[in-house]
């Protein structure tokens, strides 16, 4: 009997030893090696776009008339022959907020907000960050209607890329915008909404800062509520059936996303569906800082280092997540997490996002094609999140011309020329696959798409750039995205 107990204890200790050693090794190696760009240079979230600029213009903290100063800055830029780009948190990934030798306007200090409780409308300046908006609204029993899954972004940046999130049965964020004020290239300010300056409204939403400076926004908000998590772990072949039967038509469905297995030998074979239902009975949990962040970060970063790390992370998410974090959340709590929890801080590699949108009837075949392409390239895939996006009725350069399923992919990429070349080749194949399956790719990430691919995915792009030059004939507002795809009509 004693021998059996000893043997059982040894087996148990051995079972725990490998994951413990893996996590300890990951934690030791996970050091912050991020560097601040040297003076006169700027970069973005990819850490692959270090660019020399003429000036990074900060809105003065004590300014009583920042709009006048912005107008004067634009006049000076025209006199000096400088181009202007507009930046917030700079989470785009290839110079969408940068023009070489230009003036970068840092909008983050323009961050005041005020809630109209009767209309459920938040009036907020463009530089405000979601991480500040969420607690502000939480104190007033409100929540953001549509936003990304993390809070590390600015309002102006979010509507300039027309982000979407995992709010169920919703179009992108443009659908929640009542109006905004825009400073045009000549320094004049206009209000844009669905009846007043409607064309500019549709162009600047998802317009990547090419039509002017968004000063402030009126956003529709919703109630903060108590949510209950239901999780389903199923083979990929049963995922749509499970969603239809257990999630889609259930009452009080509010938020949903899925994750696909990234274990290389079982790539995309399993899916975790996380569905959040409104639960009217019971108190709404108070807003708090995200829990177990060090452990979650270590498990996530460990998945970048080895196939075993990917297996451990998948097992943790599929079997332990509800036990570790519970099943009851406030709506605001689900949105209250920054990217720094999982951010790559290595000097030698960086994490690169991709996103592809395909209609539901092409999703299964697209996943099969993705699996083949990623396997052939031996890419270090860290995450695949799946979301639904309703048709976008508001923006000109839209990625959701119909109801779409979005696949958000995160890759670990070495910061080398060879790593960059491999990522470009992978990206172009995935874009071709999306287009072949009646889909599109998301534009805020690396500019690896060819000009031909860009125009295939966005057939209204030429008209978009023609209108840009009508509203900004001197092409004052520019960035690397415009340089690659928009200059000279993008030919």
Secondary structure per residue as TSV (DSSP state, phi and psi in degrees):
chain	resnum	aa	ss	phi	psi
A	1	X	-	360.0	-45.8
A	2	X	H	-61.4	-40.2
A	3	X	H	-62.9	-38.2
A	4	X	H	-66.2	-40.5
A	5	X	H	-64.0	-43.0
A	6	X	H	-62.8	-44.5
A	7	X	H	-62.1	-43.0
A	8	X	H	-62.5	-40.1
A	9	X	H	-64.6	-41.0
A	10	X	H	-64.2	-40.3
A	11	X	H	-64.2	-42.5
A	12	X	H	-64.0	-45.0
A	13	X	H	-63.0	-40.7
A	14	X	H	-64.4	-35.3
A	15	X	H	-64.3	-38.0
A	16	X	H	-82.9	-22.2
A	17	X	H	-63.6	-44.1
A	18	X	H	-65.4	-50.4
A	19	X	H	-62.2	-37.0
A	20	X	H	-63.9	-45.8
A	21	X	H	-63.9	-39.7
A	22	X	H	-61.7	-45.2
A	23	X	H	-69.5	-38.4
A	24	X	H	-63.6	-44.4
A	25	X	H	-62.7	-42.5
A	26	X	H	-62.2	-45.5
A	27	X	H	-61.8	-39.5
A	28	X	H	-66.3	-40.3
A	29	X	H	-80.9	-14.8
A	30	X	-	-83.9	80.5
A	31	X	-	-106.8	154.7
A	32	X	-	-85.6	105.1
A	33	X	-	-110.4	14.7
A	34	X	-	-68.3	139.9
A	35	X	-	-118.8	143.7
A	36	X	-	-75.9	133.6
A	37	X	-	-56.8	145.3
A	38	X	-	-63.4	159.7
A	39	X	T	-57.2	135.1
A	40	X	T	89.9	-0.1
A	41	X	E	-123.0	158.3
A	42	X	E	-144.9	153.9
A	43	X	-	-139.5	177.7
A	44	X	-	-127.3	-168.1
A	45	X	T	-63.7	-23.5
A	46	X	T	-70.3	-24.6
A	47	X	S	59.3	28.6
A	48	X	-	-123.4	10.5
A	49	X	-	-128.4	38.5
A	50	X	-	-60.8	118.7
A	51	X	E	-135.6	136.0
A	52	X	E	-80.8	131.9
A	53	X	-	-126.4	161.8
A	54	X	S	-72.8	-34.1
A	55	X	E	-165.5	141.8
A	56	X	E	-109.7	107.6
A	57	X	E	-93.6	118.4
A	58	X	E	-96.1	133.9
A	59	X	-	-66.0	123.4
A	60	X	-	-58.6	134.9
A	61	X	T	-61.2	-39.7
A	62	X	T	-95.5	15.9
A	63	X	-	-69.8	131.5
A	64	X	S	-91.2	-13.1
A	65	X	-	-143.4	66.1
A	66	X	H	-62.8	-28.1
A	67	X	H	-68.7	-38.5
A	68	X	H	-63.6	-41.5
A	69	X	H	-66.9	-36.8
A	70	X	H	-63.0	-43.3
A	71	X	H	-61.7	-42.0
A	72	X	H	-65.3	-36.5
A	73	X	H	-62.5	-43.8
A	74	X	H	-62.9	-39.8
A	75	X	H	-62.8	-41.7
A	76	X	H	-65.5	-40.8
A	77	X	H	-60.9	-41.2
A	78	X	H	-64.3	-41.6
A	79	X	H	-63.7	-39.8
A	80	X	H	-84.7	-5.2
A	81	X	T	71.5	28.7
A	82	X	-	-95.1	150.7
A	83	X	-	-93.5	156.0
A	84	X	E	-123.3	133.7
A	85	X	E	-124.5	159.0
A	86	X	E	-122.1	128.8
A	87	X	E	-127.3	148.0
A	88	X	S	-121.1	-109.4
A	89	X	S	-81.9	-9.6
A	90	X	-	60.0	47.4
A	91	X	-	-95.5	4.4
A	92	X	S	-69.7	168.5
A	93	X	S	-125.6	9.5
A	94	X	S	-158.5	68.6
A	95	X	S	73.2	21.9
A	96	X	T	-68.1	-17.3
A	97	X	T	-114.5	17.2
A	98	X	-	-135.7	138.4
A	99	X	-	-130.8	125.6
A	100	X	T	-58.2	127.7
A	101	X	T	75.0	6.9
A	102	X	S	-96.6	-173.4
A	103	X	E	-103.7	124.8
A	104	X	E	-101.2	123.5
A	105	X	E	-92.8	118.2
A	106	X	E	-88.3	112.2
A	107	X	-	-88.4	-4.3
A	108	X	T	-63.5	-23.1
A	109	X	T	-79.7	-10.0
A	110	X	-	-90.3	84.4
A	111	X	-	-137.5	23.9
A	112	X	-	-77.8	155.8
A	113	X	E	-149.7	153.2
A	114	X	E	-152.1	132.2
A	115	X	E	-98.0	128.0
A	116	X	E	-91.7	97.8
A	117	X	T	-68.9	-29.2
A	118	X	T	-69.1	-36.8
A	119	X	T	-98.0	-7.2
A	120	X	T	54.8	49.2
A	121	X	E	-126.8	128.8
A	122	X	E	-98.6	119.5
A	123	X	E	-92.3	116.8
A	124	X	E	-140.6	138.1
A	125	X	E	-74.2	155.0
A	126	X	T	-66.1	-25.2
A	127	X	T	-83.3	-4.7
A	128	X	-	-65.5	141.4
A	129	X	B	-97.3	147.5
A	130	X	H	-59.7	-32.3
A	131	X	H	-64.1	-21.3
A	132	X	H	-94.3	-31.5
A	133	X	H	-69.0	-41.3
A	134	X	H	-59.2	-51.0
A	135	X	H	-65.5	-32.5
A	136	X	H	-60.4	-47.9
A	137	X	H	-70.1	-34.9
A	138	X	H	-59.7	-38.9
A	139	X	T	-66.1	-17.6
A	140	X	T	-112.3	17.0
A	141	X	T	61.9	30.7
A	142	X	E	-121.8	169.9
A	143	X	E	-149.3	160.2
A	144	X	E	-69.9	136.4
A	145	X	S	-74.9	-49.2
A	146	X	S	-140.3	128.1
A	147	X	-	-160.1	175.2
A	148	X	-	-65.7	173.5
A	149	X	S	-78.8	-6.3
A	150	X	S	-125.9	161.6
A	151	X	S	-104.8	14.7
A	152	X	-	-90.5	20.2
A	153	X	S	-120.1	158.4
A	154	X	B	-91.8	157.9
A	155	X	H	-61.5	-48.1
A	156	X	H	-59.8	-42.4
A	157	X	H	-64.5	-40.5
A	158	X	H	-64.1	-41.6
A	159	X	H	-81.1	-21.6
A	160	X	H	-72.0	-24.3
A	161	X	T	-104.5	-0.2
A	162	X	T	49.3	62.4
A	163	X	-	-65.4	166.9
A	164	X	-	-136.5	170.6
A	165	X	-	-137.7	-151.8
A	166	X	S	-111.3	26.9
A	167	X	B	-73.1	127.5
A	168	X	T	-73.4	138.6
A	169	X	T	61.2	40.1
A	170	X	-	-126.5	146.3
A	171	X	-	-73.9	-178.3
A	172	X	-	-63.2	177.0
A	173	X	G	-60.2	-27.3
A	174	X	G	-53.9	-30.7
A	175	X	G	-66.1	-18.7
A	176	X	G	-97.5	-2.7
A	177	X	E	-85.2	118.1
A	178	X	E	-78.5	-44.3
A	179	X	E	-168.5	167.9
A	180	X	E	-151.4	160.5
A	181	X	E	-104.3	135.6
A	182	X	E	-124.5	128.0
A	183	X	E	-91.0	118.5
A	184	X	-	-81.8	176.5
A	185	X	T	-61.9	-27.9
A	186	X	T	-86.7	4.8
A	187	X	S	89.7	-7.4
A	188	X	-	-77.5	155.3
A	189	X	E	-115.8	132.0
A	190	X	E	-127.7	150.8
A	191	X	E	-94.5	135.4
A	192	X	E	-122.8	130.6
A	193	X	S	-152.7	-162.7
A	194	X	S	-79.3	-5.0
A	195	X	S	-124.5	-27.5
A	196	X	S	-109.4	121.1
A	197	X	S	51.9	48.5
A	198	X	H	-61.3	-38.2
A	199	X	H	-64.8	-45.2
A	200	X	H	-62.9	-35.9
A	201	X	H	-55.9	-48.6
A	202	X	H	-74.1	-27.3
A	203	X	H	-79.4	-41.6
A	204	X	H	-75.4	-30.1
A	205	X	T	-72.4	115.8
A	206	X	T	73.8	25.0
A	207	X	S	-103.8	2.6
A	208	X	T	56.4	34.6
A	209	X	T	71.2	18.5
A	210	X	S	-91.7	-8.4
A	211	X	S	-111.9	-4.9
A	212	X	-	148.3	-174.2
A	213	X	E	-100.2	114.9
A	214	X	E	-73.4	119.3
A	215	X	E	-90.3	-47.7
A	216	X	E	-155.7	162.2
A	217	X	E	-137.5	143.9
A	218	X	E	-103.7	114.7
A	219	X	E	-113.5	133.0
A	220	X	E	-70.8	135.4
A	221	X	E	-120.4	169.3
A	222	X	E	-128.3	174.9
A	223	X	E	-72.3	144.1
A	224	X	-	-79.8	132.6
A	225	X	-	-137.6	168.3
A	226	X	E	-87.6	127.7
A	227	X	E	-118.4	151.1
A	228	X	E	-119.6	132.9
A	229	X	E	-88.4	133.3
A	230	X	E	-120.9	131.1
A	231	X	E	-120.8	135.4
A	232	X	E	-128.0	123.7
A	233	X	E	-108.2	114.0
A	234	X	E	-138.7	157.6
A	235	X	E	-61.3	149.6
A	236	X	G	-58.7	-32.8
A	237	X	G	-64.9	-21.0
A	238	X	G	-103.1	3.7
A	239	X	H	-66.8	-47.0
A	240	X	H	-67.5	-39.2
A	241	X	H	-63.2	-42.1
A	242	X	H	-64.8	-42.8
A	243	X	H	-60.4	-46.6
A	244	X	I	-64.6	-39.9
A	245	X	I	-83.5	-33.8
A	246	X	I	-114.9	-8.9
A	247	X	I	-126.6	-57.1
A	248	X	I	-51.7	-50.7
A	249	X	T	-101.9	13.1
A	250	X	S	-76.3	142.8
A	251	X	T	-66.1	148.4
A	252	X	T	69.6	18.9
A	253	X	E	-69.6	129.7
A	254	X	E	-125.7	-41.8
A	255	X	E	-142.0	145.7
A	256	X	E	-157.8	143.2
A	257	X	E	-152.9	161.5
A	258	X	E	-126.6	152.9
A	259	X	E	-121.9	141.9
A	260	X	E	-105.7	145.9
A	261	X	-	-61.7	133.3
A	262	X	-	-109.7	8.3
A	263	X	-	-63.9	120.4
A	264	X	G	-52.9	-43.0
A	265	X	G	-74.2	-14.4
A	266	X	G	-126.0	32.7
A	267	X	T	-55.9	122.5
A	268	X	T	63.7	18.1
A	269	X	S	-81.5	-26.1
A	270	X	E	-124.7	156.6
A	271	X	E	-135.7	136.9
A	272	X	E	-104.1	120.1
A	273	X	E	-100.5	119.0
A	274	X	E	-107.7	111.5
A	275	X	E	-117.3	136.2
A	276	X	E	-117.7	123.3
A	277	X	E	-111.3	140.9
A	278	X	E	-62.4	131.8
A	279	X	-	-124.0	95.3
A	280	X	-	-68.7	-23.0
A	281	X	S	-90.2	126.3
A	282	X	S	114.2	160.9
A	283	X	-	-75.5	150.9
A	284	X	-	-81.2	122.3
A	285	X	-	-59.2	141.8
A	286	X	-	-66.5	150.5
A	287	X	-	-68.1	133.8
A	288	X	-	-140.3	166.9
A	289	X	-	-66.2	147.7
A	290	X	-	-55.6	142.8
A	291	X	S	-92.6	156.9
A	292	X	S	49.6	40.6
A	293	X	H	-65.0	-38.9
A	294	X	H	-65.6	-43.3
A	295	X	H	-65.2	-46.1
A	296	X	H	-62.9	-40.8
A	297	X	H	-62.6	-44.2
A	298	X	H	-63.7	-41.9
A	299	X	H	-63.3	-42.7
A	300	X	H	-66.8	-51.8
A	301	X	H	-64.2	-29.0
A	302	X	H	-66.3	-22.1
A	303	X	H	-76.8	-14.0
A	304	X	H	-82.0	-19.2
A	305	X	H	-91.7	-23.7
A	306	X	-	-162.5	160.4
A	307	X	H	-66.3	-35.2
A	308	X	H	-61.6	-40.8
A	309	X	H	-60.4	-36.5
A	310	X	H	-66.9	-41.0
A	311	X	H	-62.9	-43.7
A	312	X	H	-63.7	-43.4
A	313	X	H	-64.8	-43.3
A	314	X	H	-62.2	-42.7
A	315	X	H	-63.0	-39.9
A	316	X	I	-64.0	-46.7
A	317	X	I	-67.5	-36.9
A	318	X	I	-78.9	-29.8
A	319	X	I	-116.1	-27.6
A	320	X	I	-112.5	-16.6
A	321	X	H	-54.8	-50.9
A	322	X	H	-62.8	-31.6
A	323	X	H	-70.0	-37.6
A	324	X	H	-77.8	-36.8
A	325	X	H	-115.1	-4.6
A	326	X	-	82.1	-176.2
A	327	X	S	-125.4	1.2
A	328	X	E	-115.8	129.4
A	329	X	E	-142.0	158.3
A	330	X	E	-87.3	157.0
A	331	X	H	-58.3	-43.0
A	332	X	H	-64.6	-35.1
A	333	X	H	-62.0	-36.9
A	334	X	H	-65.4	-25.6
A	335	X	H	-95.2	-8.8
A	336	X	-	-93.5	61.4
A	337	X	-	-146.7	134.1
A	338	X	-	-92.9	163.3
A	339	X	G	-68.4	-18.9
A	340	X	G	-64.2	-18.6
A	341	X	G	-60.2	-34.4
A	342	X	T	-118.2	0.4
A	343	X	-	-57.9	139.0
A	344	X	-	-75.5	121.0
A	345	X	-	-114.4	17.5
A	346	X	-	-78.4	147.6
A	347	X	S	-79.6	-12.5
A	348	X	S	-105.5	-13.9
A	349	X	E	-144.6	166.3
A	350	X	E	-143.4	158.8
A	351	X	E	-100.3	131.3
A	352	X	E	-120.0	128.5
A	353	X	E	-90.7	144.5
A	354	X	E	-127.3	157.6
A	355	X	E	-152.1	133.7
A	356	X	E	-130.3	142.2
A	357	X	E	-121.2	125.4
A	358	X	E	-137.2	149.7
A	359	X	-	-66.1	155.3
A	360	X	G	-56.7	-39.5
A	361	X	G	-69.4	-9.2
A	362	X	G	-110.0	0.6
A	363	X	H	-65.1	-43.8
A	364	X	H	-62.1	-45.9
A	365	X	H	-68.7	-34.3
A	366	X	H	-64.6	-40.8
A	367	X	H	-62.1	-41.5
A	368	X	H	-61.2	-41.4
A	369	X	H	-67.9	-41.9
A	370	X	H	-58.4	-45.3
A	371	X	H	-58.1	-43.3
A	372	X	H	-65.4	-46.8
A	373	X	H	-64.8	-48.0
A	374	X	H	-63.6	-39.5
A	375	X	H	-64.5	-42.3
A	376	X	H	-64.4	-34.4
A	377	X	H	-86.2	-6.5
A	378	X	T	51.8	41.5
A	379	X	-	-74.5	146.9
A	380	X	E	-88.5	88.2
A	381	X	E	-86.1	127.6
A	382	X	E	-102.7	-25.8
A	383	X	E	-164.9	144.6
A	384	X	E	-135.4	115.8
A	385	X	E	-108.7	139.0
A	386	X	E	-117.5	131.8
A	387	X	E	-138.8	162.4
A	388	X	E	-103.6	143.5
A	389	X	E	-132.7	124.2
A	390	X	-	-75.7	166.7
A	391	X	-	-58.9	135.0
A	392	X	-	-87.7	118.0
A	393	X	-	-100.5	0.4
A	394	X	S	-113.3	-38.1
A	395	X	-	-94.8	152.7
A	396	X	S	-76.5	-50.5
A	397	X	S	-94.3	72.1
A	398	X	-	-93.9	144.8
A	399	X	S	-97.8	-16.8
A	400	X	-	-115.4	75.3
A	401	X	S	-74.4	-9.2
A	402	X	S	-151.5	176.8
A	403	X	-	-63.5	130.3
A	404	X	E	-128.3	157.2
A	405	X	E	-102.9	129.0
A	406	X	E	-102.8	134.0
A	407	X	E	-114.3	112.9
A	408	X	E	-102.8	115.7
A	409	X	E	-111.5	140.1
A	410	X	E	-124.2	125.0
A	411	X	E	-117.2	147.3
A	412	X	E	-93.2	125.0
A	413	X	E	-125.1	129.5
A	414	X	E	-62.7	143.7
A	415	X	S	-88.1	64.3
A	416	X	S	-132.6	164.1
A	417	X	H	-61.6	-39.4
A	418	X	H	-66.6	-41.0
A	419	X	H	-62.7	-39.7
A	420	X	H	-66.6	-40.7
A	421	X	H	-64.2	-41.3
A	422	X	H	-66.1	-39.4
A	423	X	H	-66.4	-39.5
A	424	X	H	-62.4	-43.5
A	425	X	H	-63.8	-43.9
A	426	X	H	-60.6	-46.6
A	427	X	H	-60.9	-44.8
A	428	X	H	-63.9	-36.4
A	429	X	H	-67.9	-40.7
A	430	X	H	-67.5	-37.0
A	431	X	H	-63.9	-44.5
A	432	X	H	-57.6	-40.1
A	433	X	H	-64.9	-42.5
A	434	X	H	-62.5	-45.8
A	435	X	H	-61.9	-41.2
A	436	X	H	-64.0	-23.7
A	437	X	T	-104.5	31.5
A	438	X	T	65.1	29.1
A	439	X	-	-118.7	-172.3
A	440	X	E	-139.8	170.7
A	441	X	E	-118.1	160.4
A	442	X	-	-87.8	141.1
A	443	X	T	-89.5	-14.7
A	444	X	T	-76.4	0.4
A	445	X	S	-101.1	-160.4
A	446	X	-	-57.0	142.8
A	447	X	-	-86.5	51.6
A	448	X	-	-85.1	-16.7
A	449	X	S	-64.1	140.8
A	450	X	-	-70.1	163.4
A	451	X	H	-59.8	-39.0
A	452	X	H	-63.4	-44.1
A	453	X	H	-62.1	-42.0
A	454	X	H	-57.4	-46.6
A	455	X	H	-73.9	-28.4
A	456	X	H	-64.3	-42.9
A	457	X	H	-75.0	-33.0
A	458	X	-	-126.0	79.8
A	459	X	T	-65.3	-15.2
A	460	X	T	-91.1	5.9
A	461	X	H	-63.7	-40.1
A	462	X	H	-61.5	-42.3
A	463	X	H	-66.9	-37.7
A	464	X	H	-56.5	-47.0
A	465	X	H	-73.0	-32.4
A	466	X	H	-62.6	-42.3
A	467	X	H	-68.2	-34.5
A	468	X	H	-57.1	-44.1
A	469	X	H	-74.2	-22.6
A	470	X	H	-69.9	-44.2
A	471	X	H	-78.8	-24.7
A	472	X	S	-134.4	70.3
A	473	X	T	-62.0	-25.9
A	474	X	T	-88.2	0.3
A	475	X	-	52.6	47.5
A	476	X	-	-65.3	-44.3
A	477	X	B	-87.5	115.5
A	478	X	-	-142.3	160.7
A	479	X	-	-156.7	179.2
A	480	X	H	-67.0	-30.2
A	481	X	H	-60.8	-45.6
A	482	X	H	-67.7	-38.9
A	483	X	H	-59.9	-43.0
A	484	X	H	-76.0	-42.5
A	485	X	H	-109.7	-15.5
A	486	X	T	-111.6	-25.1
A	487	X	G	-63.6	132.9
A	488	X	G	63.9	25.9
A	489	X	G	83.1	6.2
A	490	X	G	73.9	21.7
A	491	X	-	-80.3	360.0
